[in-house]
Amino acid sequence: MKKIVLATALAIGSISIGTAATPIIFHDGIMEEIMLQDFKEISVSEVPSPVVQALEEDYPGAEINKAYVDENSTYKLEVLNEDGTMVELYADENGNWLNM
């Protein structure tokens, strides 16, 4: 009987030690996934002209690779700069840049 009690105590103790030592890990990319849920991909030709003009003025030589829009008419642009770097920009429908 003592062996059963001892084995049970060891089993329960090892379970609690094992779970207590396991760090909580957050899934990488959760925030990115949440941000993408609000945006719907659109074709580059659907981006309003004020947004395209603002891009030409503020980022000369940059090209839009992908464009997205949300229900508030906020545009998310994946832009390839002239120097080859990729940038993510946000703008309203009037071509005003937003900090997101």
Secondary structure as the mmCIF struct_conf table of DSSP 4:
data_model
#
loop_
_struct_conf.conf_type_id
_struct_conf.id
_struct_conf.beg_label_comp_id
_struct_conf.beg_label_asym_id
_struct_conf.beg_label_seq_id
_struct_conf.end_label_comp_id
_struct_conf.end_label_asym_id
_struct_conf.end_label_seq_id
HELX_RH_AL_P HELX_RH_AL_P1 LYS A 2 ALA A 21
BEND BEND1 THR A 22 THR A 22
HELX_LH_PP_P HELX_LH_PP_P1 PRO A 23 ILE A 24
HELX_LH_PP_P HELX_LH_PP_P2 PHE A 26 HIS A 27
TURN_TY1_P TURN_TY1_P1 ASP A 28 GLY A 29
HELX_RH_AL_P HELX_RH_AL_P2 ILE A 30 ASP A 38
STRN STRN1 LYS A 40 ILE A 42
HELX_RH_3T_P HELX_RH_3T_P1 VAL A 44 GLU A 46
BEND BEND2 VAL A 47 VAL A 47
HELX_RH_AL_P HELX_RH_AL_P3 SER A 49 ASP A 58
BEND BEND3 TYR A 59 TYR A 59
TURN_TY1_P TURN_TY1_P2 PRO A 60 GLY A 61
STRN STRN2 GLU A 63 VAL A 69
TURN_TY1_P TURN_TY1_P3 GLU A 71 ASN A 72
STRN STRN3 TYR A 75 LEU A 80
TURN_TY1_P TURN_TY1_P4 GLU A 82 ASP A 83
BEND BEND4 GLY A 84 GLY A 84
STRN STRN4 MET A 86 ALA A 91
TURN_TY1_P TURN_TY1_P5 GLU A 93 ASN A 94
BEND BEND5 GLY A 95 GLY A 95
STRN STRN5 TRP A 97 LEU A 98
#
